[in-house]
Amino acid sequence: MRPTGKIRNPIVVILLSIVTLGIYGLYWHYAMFKETNEFSNEGISGVFGLLITFFCSIVAIFLLPAQVGNTRKGAGLPEGVSALNGLWILLPIVGIFIWIFQTQNAANGLWESQGVTA
């Protein structure tokens, strides 16, 4: 059986990221890269994804939804999100929230298709 990821509430991701001054956001990036990489054996690993996020976050903004979308596609699901979702960052303030919602919800759909429950 393939390793799967954790279903997360996007609102909780946003709130924890704000409360921890971004530290949870870094962990979330790490976890999302790690979970999708381990599930599909493709893409960026958790540690490498964290390094990209930390040192060049604009790249991670496009890379993470691309990896989630490719993992969904590999599992036989519609892509759901792609690198183009990173363009939400151009929308001041609310763009990052939309980006998190879309990326996390796409990942949640992948994990739910694999039988993971919240």
C-alpha positions as CSV (number, residue, x, y, z in Angstrom):
1,M,0.0,0.0,0.0
2,R,1.3,3.5,-0.9
3,P,2.0,6.0,1.8
4,T,-0.7,8.7,1.8
5,G,-0.9,12.2,3.2
6,K,-2.9,13.9,5.9
7,I,-6.2,15.7,5.3
8,R,-5.8,19.2,6.5
9,N,-8.4,22.0,6.9
10,P,-7.1,25.0,4.8
11,I,-8.5,27.4,7.4
12,V,-6.4,25.7,10.1
13,V,-3.3,25.9,7.9
14,I,-3.8,29.6,7.4
15,L,-4.5,30.3,11.1
16,L,-1.6,28.2,12.3
17,S,0.7,29.9,9.8
18,I,-0.4,33.3,11.1
19,V,-0.2,32.4,14.8
20,T,3.3,30.9,14.4
21,L,4.5,33.8,12.3
22,G,5.0,31.5,9.3
23,I,6.7,28.6,10.9
24,Y,3.7,26.3,10.4
25,G,3.6,27.4,6.8
26,L,7.2,26.2,6.3
27,Y,6.2,22.8,7.9
28,W,3.1,22.7,5.7
29,H,5.2,23.1,2.6
30,Y,7.6,20.4,3.8
31,A,4.7,18.0,4.6
32,M,2.9,18.6,1.2
33,F,6.1,18.0,-0.8
34,K,7.0,15.0,1.3
35,E,3.5,13.4,1.1
36,T,3.1,13.8,-2.6
37,N,6.7,12.7,-3.3
38,E,6.3,9.5,-1.2
39,F,3.0,8.7,-2.7
40,S,4.0,9.0,-6.3
41,N,7.8,8.5,-6.1
42,E,8.1,11.6,-8.3
43,G,8.7,15.2,-7.8
44,I,10.5,17.2,-5.1
45,S,11.1,15.6,-1.7
46,G,10.0,17.2,1.6
47,V,13.5,18.4,2.6
48,F,14.3,19.8,-0.9
49,G,10.9,21.4,-1.1
50,L,11.5,23.1,2.3
51,L,14.8,24.4,1.1
52,I,13.2,25.8,-2.0
53,T,10.4,27.4,0.1
54,F,12.9,28.9,2.5
55,F,15.4,30.3,0.1
56,C,13.3,30.9,-3.0
57,S,9.6,30.9,-1.9
58,I,8.3,32.3,-5.2
59,V,9.4,29.1,-6.9
60,A,7.6,27.0,-4.3
61,I,4.4,29.0,-4.9
62,F,4.3,27.5,-8.4
63,L,6.1,24.2,-7.7
64,L,3.8,22.9,-4.9
65,P,0.5,23.1,-6.8
66,A,2.2,21.6,-9.8
67,Q,3.4,18.7,-7.8
68,V,0.0,18.2,-6.2
69,G,-1.7,18.3,-9.6
70,N,0.8,15.9,-11.1
71,T,0.3,13.5,-8.2
72,R,-3.5,13.6,-8.7
73,K,-3.1,13.0,-12.4
74,G,-0.8,10.0,-11.7
75,A,-3.5,8.6,-9.4
76,G,-6.1,8.9,-12.2
77,L,-7.8,12.0,-10.9
78,P,-8.3,15.3,-12.6
79,E,-5.3,17.6,-12.1
80,G,-7.2,20.0,-9.9
81,V,-4.3,22.5,-9.5
82,S,-1.2,23.3,-11.5
83,A,1.7,25.7,-11.6
84,L,-0.7,28.4,-12.9
85,N,-2.4,28.5,-9.4
86,G,0.8,30.3,-8.3
87,L,-0.5,33.4,-10.1
88,W,-3.0,33.9,-7.2
89,I,0.0,35.4,-5.3
90,L,-0.3,38.4,-7.5
91,L,-3.7,39.3,-5.8
92,P,-2.7,41.2,-2.7
93,I,-3.5,39.7,0.7
94,V,-6.4,37.3,-0.3
95,G,-4.4,35.7,-3.1
96,I,-2.3,33.6,-0.7
97,F,-5.4,32.4,1.1
98,I,-7.0,31.3,-2.2
99,W,-3.7,29.6,-3.2
100,I,-3.7,27.7,0.1
101,F,-7.3,26.7,-0.2
102,Q,-7.0,25.4,-3.7
103,T,-3.7,23.5,-3.1
104,Q,-4.8,22.0,0.2
105,N,-8.3,21.0,-1.1
106,A,-6.7,19.4,-4.2
107,A,-4.4,17.4,-1.9
108,N,-7.4,16.5,0.4
109,G,-9.3,15.2,-2.7
110,L,-6.3,13.0,-3.5
111,W,-6.0,11.5,-0.1
112,E,-9.8,11.0,0.2
113,S,-9.7,9.1,-3.1
114,Q,-7.2,6.8,-1.4
115,G,-9.5,6.1,1.6
116,V,-8.0,8.6,4.1
117,T,-10.5,10.2,6.4
118,A,-10.2,13.5,8.3
